[in-house]
Amino acid sequence: MFCVYNILMRTFIGRTSEIQTLNTYQQRNESALLIVYGRRRVGKTRLLTHWLQTTPIPHALYWVAQPDSATAQLRQFSQALYRFEHPEGTVLTEFTYQSWEQAFEQVARLAEGERFTLIIDEFTYLLARAPELAGLLQNTWDHHLKQKNIMLILSSSHLGMMQKQILDYQALLYGRASAQLHVQPLPFGTSRLYFPDYDAAERVAIYAMFGGIPAYWERLDQTVTLSENIRQQLLTANNLMQAEPRLLLQDFVREPDNYIAIFNAIANGYRTQKEIKTFTGLAQGHVSSYLNVLETAGFVERRIPVTAGIQSRQSRYHISDPYLRFYYRFLASRQTQLALGIQEPALAEIKRHLLDFIGTHNFIGTHTWEELCREWVLRAGAAGKLPFLVDQVGSYWDKTAQVDVVGINKMEKTLVLGECKWSPKPMEGAVLDTLHRKTEAVVPKQGNWQIVYVGMARGGWTEDAQATVSRLMRDDERNGRNWRVSQIRLVDLAEIDQDLANWSG
């Protein structure tokens, strides 16, 4: 289901479901319009070029739009079409169709015989210079291309424009697409293949800083330590990674300053709209509007206790993109120092607080270890490692209790309650006793519920913890007012790492 292009291995790993979708529509003897989208550097272009290189598609053209003038873009596309049709000929540098209508008429002619596959990458560069192109393409598709043997793929990283012009219900091209491929970041499970020279804990740290973005992974040098990679890739002046947060925002908004203020607020532990308003000084209506944009972009997530209703007033906002989370926690306030080449204070702070950033339980950060544990719970039910499927996974909090991982199946009245510990030391049984005491607060009041406890500790569990499992499973300990403990699982980083690698394909 997933992939990564390893610059060292020179291999392409996974993405089987995406490639299968592309193959399915390419093999049909009918028109197909596919939209491929995803955030910057997530691997869309690599996916498409790998598919073309490894799949027998005899009549295919891949073209990348450039951020040029409208006239130059039309000329470049026209010449690409001419070279495709006349591979042995010479095309004049000034050759161009007179309009996009004429260019797409030529596309339709190329699809009159054998199946023609056309990929236009960075399609939104065209829309930025010629917004009318969306309407023109809609008309061309409806009246010409839809009747041809063509597979047209439009791809772009500019999610804001893709949403407005193609994906939204009001968009002119809405409803024309045969399929939409939202290319997601790589899951942690693929990191074992990409970083064979780092151990599991180091790879969790990498994921906490860079997430699953292949272009970020390619920057890392596995022959040096993680600390040296941080120094080289994140703490040097004029580094491309320093400009990345603003570039990501500019795919959605023209003036990112107020959005940056909200990132800073959330990174510093201000999680409710009221708290964010106080920290930023922005009006309440503006805060709500900005948060909606950041949610749509996938940079921020509104979370509620998993057993609460959607209108719960206990909602908290989290930075969901790992690199943005790391940047605004450790780097944003140190730009002046880094510009002057002063690296050591920033590196020392990262080293001092990285353990807490990855896994200490509080509301100051969304922690990578908890996220990986939630993924494990969600997948473990389907893999048979837990006694039932989990439909939804999140966490729980109120004034009296806080639980790291809560998986729920409302139809079956089953709950998974989990504690996540990132300490390298084995955990004692007190962790499970604490989880047991929180159960009454988490279980819904209606119905009779089956409970599974899962302890997830980086350093594993002591003999005392094993003894606690036996004690909690006794009949006099396992029953609550309307719940009963059916199983207790203890897992460590090694098992979770292996399982996520297996389940990520």
Rosetta blueprint (number, residue, H / E / L):
1 M L
2 F L
3 C E
4 V E
5 Y E
6 N E
7 I L
8 L L
9 M L
10 R L
11 T E
12 F E
13 I E
14 G E
15 R L
16 T H
17 S H
18 E H
19 I H
20 Q H
21 T H
22 L H
23 N H
24 T H
25 Y H
26 Q H
27 Q L
28 R L
29 N L
30 E L
31 S L
32 A E
33 L E
34 L E
35 I E
36 V E
37 Y E
38 G L
39 R L
40 R L
41 R L
42 V L
43 G L
44 K H
45 T H
46 R H
47 L H
48 L H
49 T H
50 H H
51 W H
52 L H
53 Q H
54 T H
55 T L
56 P L
57 I L
58 P L
59 H L
60 A E
61 L E
62 Y E
63 W E
64 V E
65 A L
66 Q L
67 P L
68 D L
69 S L
70 A H
71 T H
72 A H
73 Q H
74 L H
75 R H
76 Q H
77 F H
78 S H
79 Q H
80 A H
81 L H
82 Y H
83 R H
84 F H
85 E H
86 H L
87 P L
88 E L
89 G L
90 T L
91 V L
92 L L
93 T L
94 E L
95 F L
96 T L
97 Y L
98 Q L
99 S L
100 W H
101 E H
102 Q H
103 A H
104 F H
105 E H
106 Q H
107 V H
108 A H
109 R H
110 L H
111 A L
112 E L
113 G L
114 E L
115 R L
116 F E
117 T E
118 L E
119 I E
120 I E
121 D E
122 E L
123 F H
124 T H
125 Y H
126 L H
127 L H
128 A H
129 R H
130 A L
131 P L
132 E L
133 L H
134 A H
135 G H
136 L H
137 L H
138 Q H
139 N H
140 T H
141 W H
142 D H
143 H H
144 H L
145 L H
146 K H
147 Q H
148 K L
149 N L
150 I E
151 M E
152 L E
153 I E
154 L E
155 S E
156 S E
157 S L
158 H L
159 L H
160 G H
161 M H
162 M H
163 Q H
164 K H
165 Q H
166 I H
167 L H
168 D L
169 Y L
170 Q L
171 A L
172 L L
173 L L
174 Y L
175 G L
176 R L
177 A L
178 S L
179 A E
180 Q E
181 L E
182 H E
183 V L
184 Q L
185 P L
186 L L
187 P L
188 F H
189 G H
190 T H
191 S H
192 R H
193 L H
194 Y H
195 F L
196 P L
197 D L
198 Y L
199 D L
200 A H
201 A H
202 E H
203 R H
204 V H
205 A H
206 I H
207 Y H
208 A H
209 M H
210 F H
211 G L
212 G L
213 I L
214 P H
215 A H
216 Y H
217 W H
218 E L
219 R L
220 L L
221 D L
222 Q L
223 T L
224 V L
225 T L
226 L H
227 S H
228 E H
229 N H
230 I H
231 R H
232 Q H
233 Q H
234 L H
235 L L
236 T L
237 A L
238 N L
239 N L
240 L H
241 M H
242 Q H
243 A H
244 E H
245 P H
246 R H
247 L H
248 L H
249 L H
250 Q H
251 D L
252 F L
253 V L
254 R L
255 E L
256 P L
257 D H
258 N H
259 Y H
260 I H
261 A H
262 I H
263 F H
264 N H
265 A H
266 I H
267 A H
268 N L
269 G L
270 Y L
271 R L
272 T L
273 Q H
274 K H
275 E H
276 I H
277 K H
278 T H
279 F H
280 T H
281 G L
282 L L
283 A L
284 Q H
285 G H
286 H H
287 V H
288 S H
289 S H
290 Y H
291 L H
292 N H
293 V H
294 L H
295 E H
296 T H
297 A H
298 G L
299 F L
300 V E
301 E E
302 R E
303 R E
304 I L
305 P L
306 V L
307 T L
308 A L
309 G L
310 I L
311 Q L
312 S L
313 R L
314 Q L
315 S L
316 R E
317 Y E
318 H E
319 I E
320 S L
321 D L
322 P H
323 Y H
324 L H
325 R H
326 F H
327 Y H
328 Y H
329 R H
330 F H
331 L H
332 A H
333 S H
334 R H
335 Q H
336 T H
337 Q H
338 L H
339 A H
340 L L
341 G L
342 I L
343 Q L
344 E H
345 P H
346 A H
347 L H
348 A H
349 E H
350 I H
351 K H
352 R H
353 H H
354 L H
355 L H
356 D H
357 F H
358 I H
359 G H
360 T L
361 H L
362 N L
363 F L
364 I L
365 G L
366 T L
367 H L
368 T H
369 W H
370 E H
371 E H
372 L H
373 C H
374 R H
375 E H
376 W H
377 V H
378 L H
379 R H
380 A H
381 G H
382 A H
383 A H
384 G L
385 K L
386 L L
387 P L
388 F L
389 L L
390 V L
391 D L
392 Q E
393 V E
394 G E
395 S E
396 Y E
397 W E
398 D L
399 K L
400 T L
401 A L
402 Q E
403 V E
404 D E
405 V E
406 V E
407 G E
408 I E
409 N E
410 K L
411 M L
412 E L
413 K L
414 T E
415 L E
416 V E
417 L E
418 G E
419 E E
420 C E
421 K E
422 W L
423 S L
424 P L
425 K L
426 P L
427 M E
428 E L
429 G L
430 A H
431 V H
432 L H
433 D H
434 T H
435 L H
436 H H
437 R H
438 K H
439 T H
440 E H
441 A H
442 V H
443 V L
444 P L
445 K L
446 Q L
447 G L
448 N L
449 W E
450 Q E
451 I E
452 V E
453 Y E
454 V E
455 G E
456 M E
457 A E
458 R L
459 G L
460 G L
461 W E
462 T L
463 E H
464 D H
465 A H
466 Q H
467 A H
468 T H
469 V H
470 S H
471 R H
472 L H
473 M L
474 R L
475 D H
476 D H
477 E H
478 R H
479 N E
480 G L
481 R L
482 N L
483 W E
484 R E
485 V E
486 S E
487 Q E
488 I E
489 R E
490 L E
491 V E
492 D E
493 L H
494 A H
495 E H
496 I H
497 D H
498 Q H
499 D H
500 L H
501 A H
502 N H
503 W H
504 S L
505 G L
